[in-house]
Amino acid sequence: MNMEGATCLPAYMVVGAGETDLRAGAIEAWSGTLGPDDMLEQRYEALCERSPFGAPVMHLVRHVATGRFVGVAALAPRRMVVRGREVRAAVLAHFAIHHGHRSLGPALMLLESLLAQAAGRFDLVYGIPRNSESAGAALRRAGLRPVGEMLRLVRVIRHGPYLARKLPKPLALVAGWLVDRGQALLDVPAAWRAPTLRREWIDACDARMDRLWMQGGHGEALTSERGTDMLRWRFDGAAGAAVRYLVLSDDRGEACCWFACEVDARWPHILNVLDFWSRAGAGGRPSVDEVRALLRQAWCDGRATVSLSLCTDSAGQAPWLAARFAERGRQDVYGRWFDAALAAEPPSLRFTDLEQDG
């Protein structure tokens, strides 16, 4: 066969803003890969049009042979603080590759093209892959390295539903009641010493969150701003969100702590804590009494388990472990520092599900 003059076309091409309709391309690339397809328009609007921190840098991957967009990723700006200074961070957001194109090539092309845009624009780029070894491999190949670990912490407060998986139901209910009573007895001494904390569920964040953010010591770890602008965008207005806030108030009626919580309809027995902030400790760390108040409310609401994901130091873990939360898994947080001073002396992280890509 005469190949003279033939051109070897690439299998994939990276496309950015100004080269195509990003909305249509992103929705095509997300279809079938990023949750319910009927919510993709909302996801695009939240990420690209409603963020209080500005529009993301978004790139798409086009499959040359078919002309279809088969991959998308964005660097979404986040405003963080550490050591008294503001940090321009960006989370690798809504990274998706169609099933038939999940070789390392398209993913690496996307990541490298985005990171090339990050220098001078961001101090830090980070990503938290959700249970995907291939995503972690792509992040490492692109030059991101583990900078922390998200721990999944769980406290079982009703044991009957779990014992019923292994025991006949009547026996499980009795055994679960006995275990629950034994656990409650362990908490009696702490309950006697605990301050009075009023518990209140609210459906949307309010001005109390701003006051707590301004009052609380932000600590030495890298953490996201937690004012109402952030919370309304990240939780209250997120596609598919059903987040409520448990607000704790002291004996003077002043809010002292809040927990942003969610219950997935598929697992109604689990209360997922997505974020929190307290004036009690540095970096918004709650007191163990505030964590126990959260557990009491979960019990009153009929939940069996309270769960959260948390990246923090030993002091940040302490109130949760003191309230007998147990570790149930870990996942790496990957990052790349573009600020020379922070790269030379990287801070610890204080991340929750708030820092996920949303």
C-alpha positions as CSV (number, residue, x, y, z in Angstrom):
1,M,0.0,0.0,0.0
2,N,1.3,3.4,-0.9
3,M,1.3,5.5,2.3
4,E,3.1,8.5,0.8
5,G,1.4,11.8,1.8
6,A,-0.7,10.0,4.4
7,T,-1.3,11.9,7.7
8,C,-1.2,10.2,11.1
9,L,-4.1,11.8,13.0
10,P,-4.2,11.7,16.8
11,A,-6.9,9.6,18.4
12,Y,-7.9,12.3,20.8
13,M,-7.7,16.1,21.0
14,V,-8.0,18.4,24.0
15,V,-10.4,21.4,23.5
16,G,-10.7,24.4,25.7
17,A,-12.8,27.6,26.0
18,G,-13.2,29.5,22.8
19,E,-12.9,26.4,20.7
20,T,-16.3,24.8,21.3
21,D,-19.5,25.2,23.2
22,L,-18.3,24.1,26.6
23,R,-21.8,23.5,28.0
24,A,-22.9,21.1,25.3
25,G,-19.5,19.4,25.2
26,A,-19.4,18.9,29.0
27,I,-22.9,17.5,29.1
28,E,-22.1,15.1,26.3
29,A,-19.0,14.0,28.1
30,W,-20.8,13.6,31.5
31,S,-23.7,11.7,30.1
32,G,-23.8,8.2,31.6
33,T,-20.8,8.9,33.8
34,L,-21.7,11.5,36.4
35,G,-25.0,10.8,38.1
36,P,-28.5,11.2,36.7
37,D,-28.4,12.7,33.2
38,D,-31.4,14.9,33.9
39,M,-29.3,16.9,36.4
40,L,-26.3,17.6,34.2
41,E,-27.5,21.0,33.2
42,Q,-27.8,22.0,36.9
43,R,-24.3,20.6,37.5
44,Y,-22.9,22.7,34.7
45,E,-24.6,25.9,36.0
46,A,-23.5,25.3,39.6
47,L,-19.9,24.7,38.5
48,C,-19.5,27.2,35.8
49,E,-22.0,30.0,36.3
50,R,-22.9,30.2,40.0
51,S,-19.7,29.6,41.9
52,P,-18.9,32.6,44.3
53,F,-15.2,32.0,43.4
54,G,-15.4,32.5,39.7
55,A,-15.6,30.2,36.6
56,P,-13.5,27.1,36.4
57,V,-10.8,26.3,33.8
58,M,-12.6,23.5,31.8
59,H,-11.2,21.3,29.1
60,L,-12.8,18.6,27.0
61,V,-11.4,15.6,25.2
62,R,-12.7,14.9,21.7
63,H,-12.5,11.4,20.1
64,V,-11.3,12.4,16.6
65,A,-12.7,9.4,14.7
66,T,-16.3,10.0,15.9
67,G,-16.1,13.7,16.8
68,R,-17.7,13.0,20.2
69,F,-16.7,14.5,23.5
70,V,-15.7,11.6,25.6
71,G,-13.9,13.3,28.6
72,V,-14.1,16.5,30.7
73,A,-12.4,18.0,33.7
74,A,-12.3,21.4,35.3
75,L,-10.2,23.2,37.8
76,A,-12.8,24.9,40.1
77,P,-11.5,27.8,42.2
78,R,-11.7,27.6,46.0
79,R,-10.8,30.2,48.5
80,M,-8.8,28.8,51.4
81,V,-6.8,30.1,54.3
82,V,-3.6,29.0,56.0
83,R,-1.2,30.6,58.5
84,G,-3.1,33.9,58.3
85,R,-3.0,34.2,54.5
86,E,-5.4,33.5,51.6
87,V,-4.6,30.6,49.3
88,R,-5.8,30.4,45.7
89,A,-6.8,26.7,45.5
90,A,-8.5,24.8,42.7
91,V,-10.1,21.4,43.0
92,L,-10.1,18.9,40.1
93,A,-13.8,18.9,39.5
94,H,-16.3,16.6,37.7
95,F,-13.5,14.6,36.0
96,A,-15.2,12.0,33.8
97,I,-14.1,9.8,30.9
98,H,-16.6,7.6,28.9
99,H,-16.2,3.9,29.6
100,G,-14.9,3.0,26.2
101,H,-12.1,5.5,26.4
102,R,-10.7,4.9,29.9
103,S,-7.2,4.2,28.9
104,L,-4.6,6.4,30.5
105,G,-4.1,8.5,27.4
106,P,-7.3,10.7,27.4
107,A,-7.2,11.2,31.1
108,L,-3.5,12.2,31.1
109,M,-4.1,14.6,28.2
110,L,-6.8,16.3,30.1
111,L,-4.9,16.6,33.4
112,E,-1.7,17.9,31.8
113,S,-3.5,20.5,29.8
114,L,-5.3,21.8,32.9
115,L,-2.1,21.8,35.0
116,A,-0.4,23.8,32.3
117,Q,-3.0,26.5,32.9
118,A,-2.6,26.4,36.7
119,A,0.8,28.0,37.1
120,G,0.5,31.7,38.1
121,R,-3.3,31.3,38.5
122,F,-3.5,29.0,41.5
123,D,-1.3,28.3,44.6
124,L,-2.6,24.7,44.9
125,V,-4.4,22.2,42.7
126,Y,-5.8,19.2,44.4
127,G,-8.1,16.2,43.7
128,I,-9.8,13.6,45.8
129,P,-10.6,10.6,43.5
130,R,-13.6,8.6,44.7
131,N,-12.6,5.0,45.0
132,S,-10.8,4.8,41.7
133,E,-7.3,3.3,41.3
134,S,-7.2,4.4,37.7
135,A,-8.0,8.0,38.6
136,G,-5.2,7.9,41.2
137,A,-2.8,6.5,38.7
138,A,-3.6,9.3,36.2
139,L,-3.2,12.0,38.9
140,R,0.3,10.6,39.8
141,R,1.3,10.4,36.2
142,A,0.3,14.1,35.8
143,G,2.5,15.2,38.6
144,L,0.2,15.3,41.6
145,R,1.3,13.6,44.8
146,P,-0.5,12.4,48.0
147,V,-0.7,15.4,50.4
148,G,-3.1,13.9,52.9
149,E,-5.6,11.2,53.6
150,M,-9.4,11.4,54.0
151,L,-10.5,9.1,56.8
152,R,-14.0,7.7,56.9
153,L,-15.1,7.7,60.5
154,V,-18.2,5.9,61.7
155,R,-20.1,5.5,64.9
156,V,-22.9,2.9,65.2
157,I,-25.6,4.1,67.6
158,R,-28.2,1.4,67.0
159,H,-26.7,-2.1,66.7
160,G,-29.9,-4.1,66.0
161,P,-30.0,-3.4,62.2
162,Y,-26.4,-4.6,61.8
163,L,-26.8,-7.7,64.0
164,A,-29.9,-8.6,62.0
165,R,-27.6,-9.4,59.1
166,K,-26.2,-12.3,61.0
167,L,-28.8,-13.3,63.6
168,P,-32.5,-14.0,63.5
169,K,-34.4,-10.7,63.7
170,P,-36.0,-11.2,67.1
171,L,-32.6,-12.2,68.6
172,A,-30.9,-9.3,66.8
173,L,-33.4,-6.8,68.3
174,V,-32.8,-8.0,71.8
175,A,-29.0,-8.2,71.4
176,G,-28.9,-4.8,69.7
177,W,-30.9,-3.3,72.6
178,L,-28.5,-4.7,75.1
179,V,-25.4,-3.4,73.2
180,D,-27.1,0.0,72.8
181,R,-27.8,0.2,76.6
182,G,-24.2,-0.8,77.3
183,Q,-22.9,2.0,75.1
184,A,-25.3,4.5,76.7
185,L,-24.0,3.6,80.2
186,L,-20.4,4.4,79.0
187,D,-21.7,7.9,78.1
188,V,-23.4,8.6,81.4
189,P,-20.4,10.2,83.2
190,A,-19.7,12.5,80.3
191,A,-23.4,13.4,80.1
192,W,-23.4,14.5,83.7
193,R,-20.5,16.9,83.0
194,A,-21.7,18.1,79.6
195,P,-22.9,21.7,79.2
196,T,-26.4,22.4,78.1
197,L,-26.6,22.6,74.3
198,R,-29.8,23.4,72.4
199,R,-30.2,21.4,69.2
200,E,-32.0,22.8,66.1
201,W,-32.4,21.6,62.6
202,I,-32.5,24.3,59.8
203,D,-32.9,23.8,56.1
204,A,-30.5,26.5,54.9
205,C,-27.5,28.2,56.2
206,D,-28.0,31.6,57.9
207,A,-26.0,34.6,59.3
208,R,-24.9,32.5,62.3
209,M,-22.5,30.6,60.0
210,D,-20.8,33.9,59.1
211,R,-20.4,34.9,62.7
212,L,-19.0,31.5,63.7
213,W,-16.5,31.6,60.8
214,M,-15.3,35.0,61.9
215,Q,-15.2,34.1,65.6
216,G,-13.4,30.8,65.3
217,G,-9.7,30.4,65.1
218,H,-8.8,29.2,61.7
219,G,-5.8,27.2,62.9
220,E,-2.6,26.3,61.1
221,A,-4.1,23.8,58.7
222,L,-5.2,24.6,55.2
223,T,-9.0,25.0,55.2
224,S,-11.7,26.4,53.0
225,E,-13.6,29.6,53.8
226,R,-16.9,28.7,55.4
227,G,-19.1,31.7,55.1
228,T,-22.7,31.6,53.9
229,D,-21.6,32.3,50.3
230,M,-19.7,29.1,50.2
231,L,-22.3,27.0,52.0
232,R,-25.2,28.3,49.9
233,W,-23.4,27.4,46.8
234,R,-21.7,24.1,47.9
235,F,-24.7,22.6,49.8
236,D,-27.9,24.6,49.7
237,G,-27.9,25.1,45.9
238,A,-26.1,22.0,44.8
239,A,-27.8,19.7,42.3
240,G,-29.6,16.9,44.1
241,A,-28.7,18.2,47.5
242,A,-30.9,17.6,50.6
243,V,-28.5,19.1,53.2
244,R,-29.8,20.3,56.6
245,Y,-27.8,21.9,59.3
246,L,-27.8,20.9,62.9
247,V,-27.1,24.1,64.9
248,L,-26.0,23.9,68.5
249,S,-26.5,26.9,70.8
250,D,-25.1,27.5,74.3
251,D,-27.0,28.4,77.5
252,R,-27.0,32.1,76.3
253,G,-28.8,31.1,73.1
254,E,-25.8,31.9,70.9
255,A,-24.8,29.4,68.1
256,C,-21.6,27.7,69.0
257,C,-21.4,24.9,66.4
258,W,-23.1,23.5,63.3
259,F,-23.0,20.3,61.3
260,A,-24.1,20.1,57.7
261,C,-25.8,16.7,57.3
262,E,-27.4,14.6,54.6
263,V,-29.4,11.4,54.5
264,D,-29.2,9.3,51.3
265,A,-32.6,7.9,50.5
266,R,-30.9,4.5,49.7
267,W,-29.5,4.3,53.2
268,P,-32.0,6.2,55.4
269,H,-30.4,4.7,58.6
270,I,-27.1,6.6,58.0
271,L,-26.6,10.3,58.9
272,N,-23.7,11.6,56.8
273,V,-21.9,14.6,58.2
274,L,-20.6,16.6,55.2
275,D,-19.0,19.5,57.1
276,F,-19.0,21.3,60.4
277,W,-17.5,24.3,62.2
278,S,-17.3,25.2,65.8
279,R,-15.9,28.1,67.9
280,A,-14.7,25.5,70.5
281,G,-11.3,24.6,68.9
282,A,-8.7,25.8,66.5
283,G,-9.6,25.1,62.9
284,G,-13.3,24.8,63.6
285,R,-12.7,21.6,65.7
286,P,-15.8,20.7,67.7
287,S,-15.7,19.7,71.3
288,V,-16.4,16.1,72.3
289,D,-19.6,17.4,73.9
290,E,-20.7,18.9,70.6
291,V,-20.0,15.6,68.8
292,R,-22.0,13.8,71.5
293,A,-24.9,16.3,71.0
294,L,-24.8,15.4,67.3
295,L,-25.0,11.7,68.2
296,R,-28.0,12.3,70.6
297,Q,-29.9,14.1,67.8
298,A,-29.1,11.3,65.4
299,W,-30.5,8.8,68.0
300,C,-33.6,10.9,68.5
301,D,-34.2,11.0,64.7
302,G,-34.0,7.2,64.5
303,R,-30.7,6.9,62.8
304,A,-28.5,3.8,63.3
305,T,-25.1,5.2,62.2
306,V,-23.3,8.6,61.9
307,S,-20.6,8.8,59.3
308,L,-18.1,11.5,58.0
309,S,-15.0,11.9,55.9
310,L,-12.2,13.9,57.4
311,C,-8.7,14.9,56.6
312,T,-7.0,16.4,59.7
313,D,-4.3,16.1,62.2
314,S,-4.5,14.1,65.5
315,A,-6.0,17.0,67.4
316,G,-8.7,17.3,64.8
317,Q,-9.5,13.6,65.0
318,A,-9.5,13.6,68.8
319,P,-13.1,14.7,69.6
320,W,-14.5,12.1,67.1
321,L,-12.3,9.3,68.5
322,A,-13.2,10.3,72.1
323,A,-16.9,9.9,71.0
324,R,-16.0,6.4,69.9
325,F,-16.0,6.9,66.1
326,A,-14.0,4.2,64.4
327,E,-12.1,4.3,61.1
328,R,-13.7,2.5,58.2
329,G,-11.5,3.4,55.3
330,R,-9.1,5.9,53.8
331,Q,-8.5,7.6,50.5
332,D,-5.6,9.8,49.3
333,V,-5.9,13.5,48.7
334,Y,-3.6,14.4,45.7
335,G,-2.1,17.8,45.2
336,R,0.5,20.0,43.6
337,W,1.8,23.2,45.0
338,F,2.5,26.1,42.7
339,D,3.4,28.5,45.5
340,A,7.1,28.1,46.3
341,A,6.8,29.0,50.0
342,L,4.0,26.6,50.6
343,A,5.7,23.9,48.5
344,A,8.8,24.3,50.7
345,E,6.9,23.9,53.9
346,P,3.5,22.3,53.1
347,P,0.8,22.8,55.7
348,S,-1.4,20.0,57.0
349,L,-4.9,19.8,55.6
350,R,-8.3,20.3,57.3
351,F,-10.7,18.8,54.6
352,T,-14.2,17.4,54.8
353,D,-16.7,16.6,52.1
354,L,-16.9,20.4,51.5
355,E,-13.6,20.2,49.7
356,Q,-14.9,17.5,47.3
357,D,-15.7,18.6,43.8
358,G,-19.4,18.7,44.5
